[in-house]
Amino acid sequence: MEKRKNNRTKEQGAETKKQIYACAEKLFRADDYQNVSVEAITNMAGVTKGTFYVHFESKDALLLELMMAYVKRMDMQYNSFFEGLPDEMASADVILTVVDKIIELMTDQLGCQNMRAVYRMQLSSTVKMEVVKGYGRKMYKIFQEILERGVQRQEFITKLSPEVLARHFVMAIRGLTYEWCIRYPDFDFKQEASMHIGLLLDGIRVDKIYNLVIK
């Protein structure tokens, strides 16, 4: 009997946490993270502040959980999209296409306001953000695989390893994301990303380097 009661309590707690989580997600999408208070979240969820802090250490901790879910889901989507591209597609085109998809998912699923909050937390170190910034993310692996393929097919030439190159491409995306955050809405994220990543690719593309040498 006691075990059944404990299971029911756990189930209720899980449902309450899920409700808080869902309400916070709605509010974060509708307004700037800084403008959404714990009280606004608990009012929408129909729970007390005490109940909120039973499940989440802080609003930042709640956002981190949201970001972890987003990152995992988006990394799976990146990978699924990448694996669906034609094998014969030029490696440079694959990178540009994948980057375009990354930007699309970031703008549609995360949004500028949430990205601003993520950057703020990364800078203040209020919570651990390894899930977002760690080098083990699938996004790094995808870039590394494309770059390795490009080198093997003699489409790319570089003194750097594909692993190091992959980090530079992801750093470029992060820099572009920062520009998007501070210049929004007057920043064409997709267009600027395509141009910037294209410039990086020109530095390793065999056809571009060959043409430059001939000239």
Beta strands, then each sheet from edge to edge (+ up, - down):
end
